[in-house]
Amino acid sequence: MAKTAEILEIPATITDRGQTTVPAAIRKMLALGKRDQVVFRGLADGTVMISKKEVRAEEGDPVIGKFLAFLARDMTDVPARIRPVPNSLLTRGKALVKGVKVNLDAALPDDDA
């Protein structure tokens, strides 16, 4: 027997400036974080769907993209500037994170908590 999908209905108020807050339950459902973007899709029957905007790798962060482009240009234009990372810096970095355990699969904590 197929399970019937439940519909989550949460009222929200539109401000004088045409803005609203995405309710916490919806943010959690869509796995939205701060600065994430959403996409609204209006259907012919008047239904509006909201979903998380998926960022393609080539879109990414515009600041990081510009910085990486700068580095690529600089390495091409002046390859003599490329130097290996000194062993002393690698050793220092390893010492700074020694014993730190990170679970890359764990959810990030809520900023509001």
C-alpha positions in Angstrom: 0.0 0.0 0.0 1.5 3.4 -1.1 1.9 6.0 1.6 0.1 9.3 0.9 2.4 12.3 0.9 1.7 14.9 3.5 1.5 18.5 2.6 3.2 21.0 5.0 1.3 24.3 5.0 2.8 27.2 6.9 1.4 30.7 6.5 3.8 33.7 6.0 3.3 37.4 5.8 4.4 39.5 2.9 6.0 42.8 4.0 5.3 46.2 2.5 8.5 45.7 0.5 7.2 42.4 -0.9 9.5 40.3 1.2 8.8 37.3 3.5 10.8 34.9 5.7 11.2 31.3 4.6 9.8 29.4 7.6 12.4 27.4 9.5 10.7 24.0 8.7 10.9 24.8 5.0 14.6 25.9 5.3 15.3 22.6 7.0 13.3 20.6 4.5 15.3 22.2 1.6 18.6 22.2 3.5 18.9 26.0 3.1 21.7 27.9 4.8 22.4 31.6 5.1 23.1 33.2 1.7 21.7 30.2 -0.2 19.3 31.0 -3.0 15.9 29.6 -3.9 14.0 29.3 -7.1 10.3 30.0 -7.4 8.3 28.2 -10.1 4.9 29.3 -11.0 2.6 26.7 -12.5 -0.3 27.4 -14.9 -2.8 26.4 -12.2 -1.5 29.1 -9.8 0.6 26.7 -7.7 4.0 28.1 -6.8 6.9 25.7 -6.0 10.0 26.7 -4.1 13.3 24.8 -4.3 16.9 25.3 -3.5 18.9 26.8 -6.3 21.6 24.3 -7.2 24.9 26.1 -7.8 26.9 24.6 -10.6 30.6 24.3 -10.1 31.4 26.8 -12.8 29.2 29.4 -11.1 30.6 29.1 -7.6 31.6 32.1 -5.5 32.4 35.1 -7.8 35.1 36.3 -5.5 36.9 33.0 -5.3 36.4 32.6 -9.1 38.1 36.0 -9.8 40.9 35.1 -7.3 41.5 31.8 -9.0 41.5 33.4 -12.4 44.1 35.9 -11.1 46.3 33.1 -9.9 46.0 31.2 -13.1 47.0 34.4 -15.1 49.9 35.2 -12.8 51.3 31.6 -13.0 51.1 31.7 -16.8 52.5 35.2 -17.1 55.3 34.8 -14.5 56.0 31.1 -13.9 59.3 32.0 -12.1 57.2 33.2 -9.1 56.0 29.6 -8.5 57.8 28.2 -5.5 57.3 25.0 -3.5 55.8 25.3 0.0 58.7 25.2 2.5 58.9 22.1 4.7 58.9 24.3 7.8 55.5 25.7 6.8 54.1 22.1 6.2 55.5 21.0 9.6 54.0 24.0 11.4 50.6 23.4 9.7 50.6 19.7 10.7 51.4 20.7 14.3 48.5 23.2 14.4 46.0 20.6 13.5 47.5 17.6 15.3 44.8 15.8 17.3 41.9 17.7 15.6 39.2 15.4 14.4 36.9 16.5 11.7 33.8 14.6 10.4 33.3 16.0 6.9 29.9 14.2 6.7 28.5 15.8 9.9 25.9 18.5 9.6 27.0 22.0 10.4 25.6 23.5 13.6 22.7 26.0 13.4 24.0 29.6 13.5 21.0 30.6 15.5 21.6 28.3 18.4 
